[in-house]
Structures are given as structure tokens and as C-alpha cells.
Amino acid sequence: MRITAPKGTPAWLARGVSTHVTRLYLNSIGRRASVAVCGYPRSGTSWISEVLADYYRLPCYRHYVVPKLHPQVYHTHSLKIRHIRRVIYVIRHPKEVYVSLFVKRYGITSPKAFGSPRALRSSFSKFLECETATPYEAPCRWSEHVARAFGRFGPRAVISYSPSSERMSTILSHQITMLEGGCEKDRLNELLQSEKDVTAAAPTTKTPSALRGFRWYDTYAEELLRSELVRLWDICPEARSLPIFREL
């Protein structure tokens, strides 16, 4: 149930004001009837938001230019949603997050996009160095975003992303049961499968098949990634049980 602004709508100011006003509403009057799905950019939050919008029979707006002052599934990367009763925070392995960010930002469709695989890996390493220091799309770096989420929403709000519809169905049904006391598991599973089929067709949502087996991480990039994971381990003890730490 994705609702977008008309093409050609003047961009950032109207959207920024509308998002701010909508968030104020959701943190006050609309806090009990709405659902918030939050996560670092490229963590699978769009897919999960659309599934939950259909499950709860609520709208989920994207890129709107007027405030939406009614109950909804609120998709956001902002952590300023602590008063909404139902919050789901999605964590995806940073190795996948940063590749997805890089591919989307530069519209890469082939391993030869930068001339050679070595040049592509080198460009990705430079991108990763910048992104782990000063993120472009997120309010803070990945490790800090996750740590803040644990502090604001608590560990019960946190789920781990999986590309598998079956695995995601199990994770979300458990989460919905905690929130509502029960879950329509068969309907949720159907929605996950159908929404994934639709979402996969979007050109910027999924890494092209030609790049999925590409070896993105050279030695330097691996060190940067490990540093980010170690940083999360140090600043957020509550996160240490996450599956992402199995490699450490």
C-alpha cells in the first residue's frame, strides 16, 4: 500500500516540513493506533513497512508533501519516534547495508561500472571510509544508530532482517504476537511473499543479480567493517547477542 507524491512535486522543503508535522502527530495523538518501522537506510524497512501496512490495513506513505495526520505505518530512518506504542527496529548486517547503499547511490548495474573489478572495490572502500565516518543519508553512523535504537526502543523492538520470506514471516509473527497478543500467521506469510515479488521489481530496491556474487570487500574494507562492529560491541552491550557478531 505504497502512496507516493505526484511526479514533479517541489522537493525537499515541503517534504521536510510534512515529515516533521506528521512525526509530531504520531508521537502524540496518533501514537496508539500507528506502527513505526525504523532502521538504518537499506535495511529492508521498505519491504517490511509495506507488508505491515497490508497486515494492519493502514496506509504507508512515501515522499509526501502534506502532513498525514491519521493512523499509519510510519516508515522512517529517524529515531525520534519513541512515543509510538508499536515500534519495530530492523537490523541488517552492515556488510549488506553498505553494499546496497553504494549500489543504489551510484546506480551500479555491472562489475565493470568503474572500469575493472579492482577499481570498483577500491571505490567501494573509499565510499565505506566516508560512510562510516560521516553518513550521507542517515542521522548518524550505523553502529551509533543501532545503539541508540536499543536505548530508545528496548531490545524487544529489535528484529534481524532476513531476505527469506519464510524466515521473515517467523520473525514478524513473533513480533506481532508480542505487540498484539496474537498474529494471523498464514495471512502474514502470504503478504510477505506477494510484497517481496512487487518490491523486487523496483530498480533501486535490490542489488542487480550480476553484482550479488561480487567480492566487494578488500582487506581495507574488511578492517573498516570490523571496526564498526567492534564499536557497536563496545558501546551497546545489549546488542551483543545479535547474529551479526558471529563472525567476530
Residue, then its C-alpha position, 0 to 999 in steps of 0.5 A: m500500500r505504497i502512496t507516493a507524491p505526484k511526479g514533479t512535486p517541489a522537493w525537499l522543503a515541503r517534504g521536510v516540513s510534512t515529515h516533521v508535522t506528521r512525526l509530531y502527530l504520531n508521537s502524540i495523538g496518533r501514537r496508539a493506533s500507528v506502527a513505526v518501522c525504523g532502521y538504518p537506510r537499506s535495511g529492508t524497512s521498505w519491504i517490511s513497512e509495506v507488508l505491515a501496512d497490508y497486515y494492519r490495513l493502514p496506509c504507508y506513505r512515501h515522499y509526501v508533501v502534506p502532513k498525514l495526520h491519521p493512523q499509519v505505518y510510519h516508515t522512517h530512518s529517524l529515531k525520534i519516534r519513541h512515543i509510538r506504542r508499536v515500534i519495530y527496529v530492523i537490523r541488517h548486517p552492515k556488510e549488506v547495508y553498505v553494499s546496497l547503499f553504494v549500489k543504489r547511490y551510484g546506480i551500479t548495474s555491472p562489475k565493470a561500472f568503474g572500469s575493472p573489478r579492482a577499481l570498483r572495490s577500491s571505490f567501494s572502500k573509499f565510499l565505506e571510509c566516508e560512510t562510516a565516518t560521516p553518513y550521507e543519508a542517515p542521522c548518524r553512523w550505523s553502529e551509533h544508530v543501532a545503539r541508540a535504537f536499543g536505548r530508545f526502543g528496548p531490545r524487544a523492538v529489535i528484529s534481524y532482517s532476513p531476505s527469506s520470506e519464510r524466515m521473515s514471516t517467523i520473525l514478524s509473527h513473533q513480533i506481532t504476537m508480542l505487540e498484539g497478543g496474537c498474529e494471523k500467521d498464514r495471512l502474514n506469510e502470504l503478504l510477505q511473499s506477494e510484497k517481496d515479488v512487487t518490491a523486487a521489481a523496483p530498480t533501486t530496491k535490490t542489488p542487480s543479480a550480476l553484482r550479488g556474487f561480487r567480492w566487494y570487500d578488500t582487506y581495507a574494507e574488511e578492517l573498516l567493517r570490523s571496526e564498526l562492529v567492534r564499536l557497536w560491541d563496545i558501546c551497546p552491550e545489549a546488542r551483543s547477542l545479535p547474529i551479526f557478531r558471529e563472525l567476530 
